[in-house]
Amino acid sequence: MNNPIITAWLLDAGTWLALALLAACLVYAISLLLFPGVTLELSATLNRRYSSRRALRPLEIPRATEAFFYRHHRLVGGLLLAGVATFFLLFFFGYPRDTVLAGIAQEIGGALAGTLVDAAEWFLLSANALIGIFALAMVLRPSVLKPLEAWSNRWISTRQALRDAERPHEPLDEFLVRHPRTGALLVLAGTAYIVISLLIALR
């Protein structure tokens, strides 16, 4: 990143975030060392598990929309064709390629900018050409799309993929319950190591 203002802002934000996390670790370790019972009770109260699978459940319900698109296939296909035609008109007659290339080249360099712009253009052209073919088939003969629909219309469950990540892993909590002061000393040692490393790096 060549923008010095953004770079300085990110460094400052990262520094303050690191300091806040270190301060929180320090307070937790001291309270665990001095008041282990109260600290562990407070941690148990705050340490609640939130299920992303439960939150994603409404999004996982399959909803069939094929009937609407087949009932209005000419309208949907016509709108897609109009969008594709608009893209090609703008691309070939109103696309300021030199301006876009110069703007990107200032950020990442000329050679890489040219490659990136060429790749983006070919992707957009290919994608819109495919959409145009799809829209034309939808207008003229939507039954041709049924094999493609059967192949692509598969339900992939993110909730199933997240099942293993949802299982609680609590060895650290169990260790702190059994050995609160030892855990506090380990947290203090780790915090001290990070602080010393930061001080050496900033010298």
ABEGO torsion letter per residue (X at the ends): XABAAAAAAAAAAAAAAAAAAAAAAAAAAAAAAABAAAAAAAAAAABBBBBAAAAAAAAABBBBAAAAAAAAAAAAAAAAAAAAAAAAAAAAAABBAAAAAAAAAAAAEAAAAAAAAAAAAAAAAAAAAAAAAAAAAAAABAAAAAAAAAAABBBBBAAAAAAAAABBBAAAAAAAAABAAAAAAAAAAAAAAAAAAAAAAAX
